[in-house]
Amino acid sequence: MTIRAEDVAAAQAIQFAAAHGHEAQLRLIAGPGSGKSLTIEERVRWLLESGVDASEIAVVSFTNASVIDLKLRLHEYCQRHRQEGIEHVSITTLHSLALRLLRQAGLLETYPTRPLVLDDWELENIYDAEFGEAEGINSRPRREKIRRFYEALWSTGVPNAPTYVPPDPPISDEEPEPGGP
């Protein structure tokens, strides 16, 4: 099947409408290579240009890989178009956004364990940094190894789950649990 010029024009009109629509929420569903990311880039740029507070914009995807790609693309796109504020836009996975909202609403206390899903920025600038400072663990690689151990425990409920590779050297009794007492 040949793609005709009018097909391309129709698709571009739909993308333009999605990028410049006044809806508070927008969901894009389309196949690979159909222009979803470009539409998202223009949507975010347009929202920022329209005066929407960057901290009120959330770009959500399903995987960390797609979030990393979207972050790079959005930053480059906004920089090319001289649009400021992109550094304050939340670009994250669906799970990380949901957990952040539950945390902000004070609803995590009802869970029997502490759910933990962090994006890269939160891991580096909040979690590992605060944990390391609070516990006196100055080695960033060591903090990451300790965190990964507890992430595996929290996600499976089983210490040293079969799919987990423990840190070398093992975590000592003196090295505290991240976020623990």
N, CA and C of each residue as an Amber inpcrd file, in Angstrom:
protein
   543
   0.8390000  -1.1720000   0.0000000   0.0000000   0.0000000   0.0000000
   0.8950000   1.2490000   0.0000000   0.6070000   2.1380000  -0.8870000
   1.3640000   3.3680000  -1.0160000   0.7780000   4.4350000  -0.0970000
   1.6530000   5.1500000   0.5720000   1.2090000   6.2630000   1.4190000
   1.1270000   7.4960000   0.5310000  -0.0530000   8.0480000   0.4770000
  -0.2900000   9.2070000  -0.3840000  -0.0480000  10.4990000   0.3930000
   0.1530000  11.5720000  -0.3230000   0.3880000  12.8860000   0.2880000
  -0.7760000  13.2840000   1.1860000  -1.9990000  12.9720000   0.7700000
  -3.1600000  13.3270000   1.6030000  -3.2040000  12.5060000   2.8970000
  -2.6580000  11.2810000   2.8760000  -2.5740000  10.4800000   4.1020000
  -1.6000000  11.1140000   5.0860000  -0.4650000  11.5550000   4.5750000
   0.5360000  12.2210000   5.4070000  -0.0440000  13.5080000   5.9760000
  -0.7240000  14.2790000   5.1370000  -1.3230000  15.5450000   5.5960000
  -2.3660000  15.2890000   6.6730000  -3.1700000  14.2460000   6.5230000
  -4.1900000  13.9260000   7.5290000  -3.5340000  13.5340000   8.8490000
  -2.4760000  12.7360000   8.7810000  -1.7680000  12.3260000   9.9990000
  -1.1420000  13.5370000  10.6820000  -0.5440000  14.4290000   9.8940000
   0.0700000  15.6280000  10.4670000  -0.9680000  16.5450000  11.1020000
  -2.1470000  16.6050000  10.5380000  -3.2220000  17.4230000  11.1160000
  -3.6490000  16.8610000  12.4660000  -3.7240000  15.5560000  12.5720000
  -4.0820000  14.9110000  13.8450000  -2.9880000  15.1770000  14.8820000
  -1.7370000  15.0570000  14.4700000  -0.6180000  15.3090000  15.3820000
  -0.6140000  16.7630000  15.8440000  -0.8700000  17.7010000  14.9290000
  -0.9080000  19.1150000  15.2910000  -2.0280000  19.3690000  16.2960000
  -3.1890000  18.7780000  16.0460000  -4.3230000  18.9580000  16.9650000
  -4.0010000  18.3970000  18.3420000  -3.3240000  17.2550000  18.3930000
  -2.9510000  16.6690000  19.6780000  -1.9320000  17.5500000  20.4000000
  -0.9780000  18.0820000  19.6650000   0.0780000  18.8910000  20.2790000
  -0.4300000  20.2400000  20.7590000  -1.4720000  20.7620000  20.1420000
  -1.9270000  22.1120000  20.4570000  -3.3420000  22.1420000  21.0400000
  -3.8490000  21.0090000  21.4590000  -5.1960000  20.9580000  22.0290000
  -5.2350000  21.5080000  23.4450000  -6.3970000  21.9320000  23.8720000
  -6.5490000  22.5310000  25.1970000  -6.9820000  21.5250000  26.2670000
  -6.9670000  20.2530000  25.9550000  -7.3210000  19.2340000  26.9310000
  -6.2680000  19.2040000  28.0440000  -6.7370000  18.9360000  29.2600000
  -5.8010000  18.8550000  30.3910000  -4.9380000  17.6050000  30.2950000
  -5.4860000  16.5330000  29.7660000  -4.7460000  15.2870000  29.6180000
  -4.8490000  14.8280000  28.1770000  -3.7950000  14.2000000  27.7260000
  -3.7410000  13.7170000  26.3630000  -3.0580000  12.3680000  26.3650000
  -3.6360000  11.4080000  25.6810000  -3.0390000  10.0800000  25.5660000
  -2.8020000   9.8010000  24.0950000  -1.5840000   9.4060000  23.7590000
  -1.2370000   9.0820000  22.3870000  -1.0350000   7.5780000  22.2610000
  -1.7420000   6.9950000  21.3190000  -1.5820000   5.5720000  21.0440000
  -1.3890000   5.4350000  19.5400000  -0.2580000   4.9080000  19.1510000
   0.0320000   4.7200000  17.7350000   1.2120000   3.7690000  17.6160000
   1.4120000   3.2700000  16.4390000   2.4830000   2.3210000  16.1910000
   3.8500000   2.9760000  16.1620000   4.8990000   2.1430000  16.1110000
   6.2680000   2.6620000  16.0650000   6.4810000   3.5190000  14.8190000
   7.2180000   4.6070000  15.0060000   7.5620000   5.4530000  13.8810000
   6.4430000   6.3320000  13.3610000   5.3690000   6.4390000  14.1250000
   4.2150000   7.2040000  13.6540000   4.2440000   8.6690000  14.0780000
   5.2280000   9.0550000  14.8870000   5.3510000  10.4550000  15.2700000
   4.8710000  10.7910000  16.6660000   4.6990000   9.7890000  17.5340000
   4.2460000  10.0490000  18.9070000   5.2210000  10.9580000  19.6510000
   6.4890000  10.6360000  19.5840000   7.4760000  11.4160000  20.3330000
   7.5450000  12.8500000  19.8310000   7.5050000  13.0430000  18.5200000
   7.5260000  14.3950000  17.9710000   6.2900000  15.1760000  18.4300000
   5.1480000  14.5060000  18.4840000   3.9240000  15.1560000  18.9530000
   4.0580000  15.5450000  20.4210000   4.6500000  14.6570000  21.2190000
   4.8610000  14.9510000  22.6400000   5.8320000  16.1220000  22.7930000
   6.8940000  16.1150000  22.0150000   7.8740000  17.2140000  22.0820000
   7.1800000  18.5500000  21.8230000   6.3840000  18.6020000  20.7660000
   5.7090000  19.8520000  20.4230000   4.6530000  20.2030000  21.4690000
   3.9730000  19.2060000  22.0110000   2.9550000  19.4500000  23.0440000
   3.5920000  20.1230000  24.2660000   4.6900000  19.5780000  24.7370000
   5.3530000  20.1270000  25.9160000   5.8660000  21.5320000  25.6240000
   6.5030000  21.7210000  24.4700000   6.9960000  23.0550000  24.0980000
   5.8530000  24.0510000  24.0470000   4.7480000  23.6590000  23.4310000
   3.5870000  24.5350000  23.2920000   2.9680000  24.8620000  24.6520000
   2.8770000  23.8650000  25.5310000   2.3410000  24.1270000  26.8750000
   3.2180000  25.1220000  27.6260000   4.5170000  24.9420000  27.5640000
   5.4380000  25.8680000  28.2290000   5.3190000  27.2650000  27.6310000
   5.2790000  27.3420000  26.3200000   5.1400000  28.6320000  25.6490000
   3.8080000  29.3040000  26.0150000   2.7760000  28.4870000  26.2530000
   1.4510000  29.0160000  26.5990000   1.3530000  29.4630000  28.0480000
   2.4220000  29.2810000  28.8090000   2.4350000  29.7460000  30.1880000
   2.0440000  28.7150000  31.2270000   1.8920000  27.4620000  30.8190000
   1.5930000  26.4110000  31.7960000   2.8270000  26.2160000  32.6700000
   2.6160000  26.1570000  33.9810000   3.7050000  25.9450000  34.9270000
   4.3600000  24.5930000  34.6290000   5.6650000  24.5970000  34.4120000
   6.3930000  23.3740000  34.0580000   6.1910000  22.2690000  35.0850000
   6.0570000  22.6320000  36.3510000   5.8820000  21.6170000  37.3950000
   4.4970000  20.9610000  37.3260000   3.6050000  21.5100000  36.5070000
   2.2610000  20.9370000  36.3300000   2.1840000  20.0360000  35.0970000
   3.2940000  19.8790000  34.3960000   3.3220000  19.0540000  33.1810000
   3.9760000  17.7190000  33.5180000   3.3070000  16.6420000  33.1540000
   3.8540000  15.2980000  33.3530000   3.8240000  14.5480000  32.0350000
   4.9700000  14.0540000  31.6280000   5.0810000  13.1940000  30.4580000
   5.3160000  11.7980000  31.0030000   4.4340000  10.8840000  30.6620000
   4.4630000   9.5550000  31.2610000   4.6050000   8.4990000  30.1660000
   5.4770000   7.5390000  30.4120000   5.6370000   6.4050000  29.5190000
   5.7130000   5.1400000  30.3690000   5.8340000   4.0110000  29.7150000
   5.7650000   2.7460000  30.4510000   7.1110000   2.1920000  30.8810000
   8.1680000   2.4890000  30.1500000   9.4550000   1.8780000  30.4720000
  10.5160000   2.9320000  30.7510000  11.5190000   2.5460000  31.5040000
  12.6370000   3.4530000  31.7730000  13.3480000   3.8250000  30.4770000
  13.4580000   2.8650000  29.5550000  14.1350000   3.1410000  28.2820000
  13.4020000   4.2270000  27.5040000  12.0820000   4.1510000  27.4510000
  11.3370000   5.1750000  26.7120000  11.3910000   6.5140000  27.4330000
  11.4550000   6.5000000  28.7510000  11.5710000   7.7480000  29.5140000
  12.9210000   8.4110000  29.2250000  13.9740000   7.6310000  29.2060000
  15.3050000   8.1760000  28.9110000  15.3010000   8.8080000  27.5220000
  14.7390000   8.0980000  26.5420000  14.6620000   8.6230000  25.1910000
  13.8410000   9.9130000  25.1440000  12.6900000   9.9180000  25.8000000
  11.8430000  11.1110000  25.8110000  12.5370000  12.2900000  26.4870000
  13.2330000  12.0510000  27.5810000  13.9610000  13.1340000  28.2560000
  14.9610000  13.7870000  27.3100000  15.7620000  12.9580000  26.6530000
  16.7590000  13.4890000  25.7250000  16.1010000  14.2700000  24.5990000
  15.0680000  13.6720000  24.0220000  14.3870000  14.3210000  22.9000000
  13.7220000  15.6290000  23.3290000  13.0460000  15.6210000  24.4650000
  12.3600000  16.8310000  24.9230000  13.3400000  17.9590000  25.2290000
  14.4310000  17.6260000  25.8850000  15.4310000  18.6540000  26.2030000
  16.0300000  19.2360000  24.9230000  16.3810000  18.3740000  23.9770000
  16.9510000  18.8510000  22.7170000  15.9380000  19.6850000  21.9360000
  14.6970000  19.2170000  21.8850000  13.6460000  19.9190000  21.1390000
  13.3930000  21.3060000  21.7220000  13.2580000  21.3750000  23.0290000
  13.0120000  22.6730000  23.6690000  14.2200000  23.5940000  23.5150000
  15.4070000  23.0410000  23.5980000  16.6080000  23.8560000  23.4150000
  16.6640000  24.4060000  21.9870000  16.3730000  23.5580000  21.0030000
  16.3590000  24.0040000  19.5990000  15.3420000  25.1160000  19.3700000
  14.2230000  25.0620000  20.0790000  13.1650000  26.0620000  19.9240000
  13.2500000  27.1760000  20.9700000  14.3780000  27.2010000  21.6860000
  14.6390000  28.2400000  22.7010000  13.5020000  28.3400000  23.7200000
  12.9970000  27.1810000  24.1040000  11.9050000  27.1380000  25.0810000
  12.4730000  26.7700000  26.4430000  12.3070000  27.6460000  27.4070000
  12.8220000  27.3980000  28.7520000  11.8020000  26.6390000  29.5890000
  12.2790000  26.0300000  30.6650000  11.4140000  25.3840000  31.6380000
  11.3650000  23.8770000  31.5570000  11.9450000  23.2840000  30.5270000
  11.8450000  21.8290000  30.3520000  12.4570000  21.0720000  31.5290000
  13.4520000  21.6620000  32.1960000  14.1000000  20.9640000  33.3180000
  13.1600000  20.7650000  34.4980000  12.0270000  21.4590000  34.5110000
  11.0680000  21.3290000  35.6110000   9.8620000  20.4660000  35.2460000
   9.8630000  19.9160000  34.0270000   8.7780000  19.0350000  33.5870000
   9.0650000  17.6260000  34.1040000   8.0490000  16.9740000  34.6370000
   8.1920000  15.5990000  35.1100000   8.0950000  14.6560000  33.9160000
   9.1750000  13.9330000  33.6560000   9.2190000  12.9500000  32.5730000
   9.5630000  11.6370000  33.2520000   8.5870000  10.7580000  33.3550000
   8.7700000   9.6040000  34.2350000   7.9200000   8.4230000  33.7810000
   8.1230000   7.3000000  34.4510000   7.2850000   6.1440000  34.1630000
   5.9410000   6.2900000  34.8780000   4.9870000   5.5630000  34.4130000
   3.6590000   5.5690000  35.0220000   3.7480000   5.1560000  36.4910000
   4.5440000   4.1530000  36.7760000   4.6690000   3.6600000  38.1490000
   5.3150000   4.6910000  39.0680000   6.3480000   5.3440000  38.5830000
   7.0180000   6.3500000  39.3970000   6.0970000   7.5270000  39.6890000
   5.3310000   7.9590000  38.6850000   4.3910000   9.0570000  38.8950000
   3.3210000   8.6630000  39.9110000   2.7820000   7.4610000  39.7820000
   1.7440000   7.0060000  40.7140000   2.2830000   6.9390000  42.1390000
   3.4840000   6.4230000  42.3020000   4.0640000   6.3370000  43.6390000
   4.3120000   7.7230000  44.2170000   4.7870000   8.6400000  43.3920000
   5.0220000  10.0080000  43.8590000   3.7190000  10.6500000  44.3320000
   2.6300000  10.4430000  43.5910000   1.3370000  11.0120000  43.9800000
   0.8250000  10.3930000  45.2790000   1.0020000   9.0800000  45.4310000
   0.6040000   8.4240000  46.6860000   1.4140000   8.9590000  47.8590000
   2.7120000   9.1600000  47.6260000   3.5820000   9.6840000  48.6810000
   3.1510000  11.1010000  49.0620000   2.8940000  11.9510000  48.0730000
   2.4870000  13.3320000  48.3490000   1.1500000  13.3990000  49.0750000
   0.2590000  12.4480000  48.7880000  -1.0590000  12.4390000  49.4290000
  -1.0190000  11.7820000  50.8070000   0.1370000  11.2590000  51.2070000
   0.2590000  10.6050000  52.5070000  -0.4540000   9.2700000  52.5810000
  -0.5850000   8.5780000  51.4480000  -1.3450000   7.3280000  51.4130000
  -0.4760000   6.0740000  51.4890000   0.8340000   6.2280000  51.5770000
   1.6960000   5.0520000  51.6010000   1.6960000   4.3390000  52.9470000
   1.2480000   5.0180000  53.9930000   1.2480000   4.4130000  55.3190000
   0.3240000   3.1970000  55.3990000  -0.6090000   3.0890000  54.4710000
  -1.5650000   1.9760000  54.5000000  -0.9860000   0.6950000  53.9190000
   0.1850000   0.7650000  53.2840000   0.7890000  -0.4140000  52.6820000
   1.6240000  -1.1700000  53.7080000   1.6250000  -2.5240000  53.6570000
   2.3980000  -3.3000000  54.6230000   3.9100000  -3.1820000  54.4170000
   4.3470000  -2.8970000  53.1750000   5.7640000  -2.6600000  52.8970000
   5.8810000  -1.3290000  52.1880000   7.0790000  -0.8290000  52.1280000
   7.3080000   0.4420000  51.4540000   7.4950000   0.2230000  49.9650000
   6.5090000   0.5730000  49.1320000   6.7470000   0.4650000  47.6890000
   7.7770000   1.5130000  47.2710000   8.5770000   1.1690000  46.2990000
   9.6370000   2.0780000  45.8950000   9.8370000   1.9730000  44.3910000
   9.5300000   3.0290000  43.6840000   9.8130000   3.1450000  42.2600000
  10.3350000   4.5580000  42.0690000  11.5710000   4.6810000  41.6510000
  12.1750000   5.9970000  41.5040000  12.6890000   6.1760000  40.0890000
  12.5860000   7.3950000  39.5960000  13.2170000   7.6650000  38.3180000
  14.6910000   7.9980000  38.5680000  15.4480000   8.1560000  37.5070000
  16.8900000   8.3670000  37.6360000  17.2180000   9.5940000  38.4770000
  16.4990000  10.6820000  38.2580000  16.7680000  11.9140000  39.0050000
  16.5240000  11.6950000  40.4930000  15.4180000  11.0410000  40.8350000
  15.1060000  10.7900000  42.2420000  16.1570000   9.8850000  42.8790000
  16.5710000   8.8660000  42.1400000  17.5930000   7.9710000  42.6760000
  18.8740000   8.7220000  42.9930000  19.3370000   9.5160000  42.0600000
  20.6260000  10.1850000  42.2340000  20.5530000  11.3600000  43.1990000
  19.5400000  12.1950000  43.0610000  19.5160000  13.4620000  43.7890000
  18.7640000  13.4250000  45.1090000  17.9130000  12.4540000  45.2850000
  17.1610000  12.3920000  46.5350000  17.5390000  11.1400000  47.3140000
  17.2230000   9.9950000  46.7510000  17.3320000   8.7660000  47.5130000
  18.7710000   8.4270000  47.8770000  19.6120000   8.1960000  46.8770000
  20.9920000   7.8220000  47.1750000  21.7260000   8.9410000  47.9050000
  21.4780000  10.1930000  47.5060000  22.1710000  11.3200000  48.1400000
  21.7780000  11.4470000  49.6040000  20.4750000  11.4450000  49.8990000
  20.0270000  11.5830000  51.2860000  20.4300000  10.3870000  52.1200000
  20.2730000   9.1940000  51.5620000  20.6460000   7.9800000  52.2790000
  22.1410000   7.9990000  52.5900000  22.9390000   8.3440000  51.6020000
  24.3850000   8.3650000  51.8080000  24.8060000   9.3770000  52.8470000
  24.2320000  10.5670000  52.7790000  24.5810000  11.6030000  53.7490000
  24.1230000  11.2200000  55.1420000  22.8920000  10.7470000  55.2510000
  22.3270000  10.4220000  56.5580000  23.0690000   9.2720000  57.2260000
  23.5380000   8.3380000  56.4330000  24.1510000   7.1440000  57.0080000
  25.6690000   7.1670000  56.9510000  26.2440000   8.2250000  56.4020000
  27.6950000   8.3240000  56.3500000  28.3470000   7.3700000  55.3720000
  27.5950000   6.9330000  54.3810000  28.1640000   6.0560000  53.3600000
  28.5540000   6.9550000  52.1890000  29.8280000   7.2430000  52.0890000
  30.2920000   8.2450000  51.1410000  30.5200000   7.7070000  49.7370000
  30.5470000   6.4160000  49.5800000  30.7920000   5.8220000  48.2710000
  29.4750000   5.6620000  47.5200000  29.3490000   6.3820000  46.4110000
  28.1300000   6.2870000  45.5960000  27.9020000   4.8600000  45.0860000
  28.9370000   4.1510000  44.5830000  28.7040000   2.7660000  44.1440000
  28.2170000   1.8640000  45.2850000  28.7400000   2.0860000  46.4980000
  28.3080000   1.2610000  47.6360000  26.8590000   1.5660000  47.9920000
  26.4690000   2.8370000  47.9970000  25.0700000   3.1970000  48.2750000
  24.1510000   2.5310000  47.2580000  24.5800000   2.5370000  45.9880000
  23.7600000   1.9290000  44.9430000  23.6270000   0.4180000  45.1650000
  24.7080000  -0.2420000  45.5590000  24.6480000  -1.6860000  45.8110000
  23.7050000  -2.0010000  46.9710000  23.7790000  -1.2070000  48.0140000
  22.8870000  -1.4180000  49.1600000  21.4420000  -1.1990000  48.7360000
  21.1990000  -0.1260000  47.9840000  19.8310000   0.1520000  47.5250000
  19.3160000  -0.9850000  46.6560000  20.1270000  -1.4780000  45.7360000
  19.6830000  -2.5580000  44.8450000  19.3290000  -3.8220000  45.6360000
  20.1090000  -4.1070000  46.6920000  19.7910000  -5.2550000  47.5330000
  18.3920000  -5.1130000  48.1160000  18.1090000  -3.9400000  48.6880000
  16.8130000  -3.7360000  49.3100000  15.6890000  -3.6020000  48.2880000
  15.9690000  -3.0780000  47.1160000  14.9490000  -3.0530000  46.0700000
  14.5280000  -4.4670000  45.7090000  15.5020000  -5.3760000  45.5910000
  15.1900000  -6.7680000  45.2830000  14.3630000  -7.3860000  46.4040000
  14.7190000  -7.1000000  47.6410000  13.9730000  -7.6180000  48.7830000
  12.5520000  -7.0520000  48.7980000  12.4300000  -5.7260000  48.6020000
  11.1120000  -5.0960000  48.6420000  10.2200000  -5.5730000  47.5070000
  10.8010000  -5.8300000  46.3410000   9.9600000  -6.2140000  45.2080000
   9.5840000  -7.6840000  45.2250000  10.3870000  -8.5270000  45.8820000
  10.0730000  -9.9570000  45.9120000   9.6140000 -10.4400000  47.2830000
  10.0140000  -9.7260000  48.3230000   9.7130000 -10.1770000  49.6790000
  10.6390000 -11.2820000  50.1420000  11.6080000 -11.6390000  49.3250000
  12.5200000 -12.7380000  49.6270000  13.9590000 -12.2110000  49.6500000
  14.6610000 -12.4040000  50.7900000  16.0680000 -11.9830000  50.7890000
  16.8670000 -12.8460000  49.8160000  17.7470000 -12.2360000  49.0670000
  18.5940000 -12.9510000  48.1050000  17.7830000 -13.8160000  47.1480000
  16.7920000 -13.2080000  46.5150000  15.9620000 -13.9070000  45.5260000
  16.8480000 -14.4940000  44.4260000  16.4120000 -15.5740000  43.7790000
  17.2490000 -16.2460000  42.7770000  17.6880000 -15.3460000  41.6260000
  16.9110000 -14.3310000  41.3120000  17.2600000 -13.4550000  40.1940000
  18.1630000 -12.2990000  40.6140000  18.4900000 -12.2040000  41.8820000
  19.2760000 -11.0930000  42.3940000  20.7320000 -11.4990000  42.5600000
  21.6360000 -10.6620000  42.1090000  23.0630000 -10.8820000  42.3110000
  23.4910000 -10.0110000  43.4850000  23.8660000 -10.6190000  44.6260000
  24.2120000  -9.8320000  45.8130000  25.4970000  -9.0450000  45.6150000
  25.6380000  -7.9500000  46.3820000  26.8440000  -7.1280000  46.2400000
  28.0670000  -7.8510000  46.7880000  29.2040000  -7.4660000  46.2480000
  30.4670000  -7.9980000  46.7210000  31.3270000  -6.8140000  47.1250000
  31.6700000  -6.6510000  48.3860000  31.4150000  -7.5430000  49.5170000
  29.9590000  -7.4710000  49.9630000  29.5070000  -8.5050000  50.7090000
  28.1330000  -8.5180000  51.2060000  27.8440000  -7.3210000  52.0930000
  26.5730000  -6.9480000  52.1850000  26.1640000  -5.8470000  53.0480000
  26.3520000  -6.2770000  54.5000000  27.0370000  -5.4560000  55.2500000
  27.3100000  -5.7800000  56.6490000  26.1630000  -5.3310000  57.5240000
  26.1350000  -5.8150000  58.7610000  25.1150000  -5.4200000  59.7220000
  25.2130000  -3.9270000  60.0560000  26.3960000  -3.3450000  59.8730000
  26.5880000  -1.9330000  60.1710000  26.0550000  -1.0270000  59.0770000
  25.8310000  -1.5900000  57.8760000  25.3080000  -0.7890000  56.7510000
  23.7860000  -0.8400000  56.8050000  23.1760000   0.3180000  57.0270000
  21.7410000   0.3550000  57.2820000  20.8920000   0.1660000  56.0290000
  19.6390000  -0.1590000  56.2730000  18.6470000  -0.2650000  55.2170000
  18.2740000   1.1450000  54.7610000  18.2820000   1.4070000  53.4390000
  17.8720000   2.7220000  52.9600000  16.4510000   3.0400000  53.4100000
  16.2640000   4.2050000  53.9560000  14.9330000   4.6190000  54.3870000
  14.5090000   3.9710000  55.6850000  15.3860000   3.1720000  56.2730000
  15.0510000   2.4900000  57.5290000  15.1530000   3.4110000  58.7240000
  14.9110000   2.8470000  59.9250000  14.9510000   3.6590000  61.1510000
  16.3000000   4.2580000  61.4260000
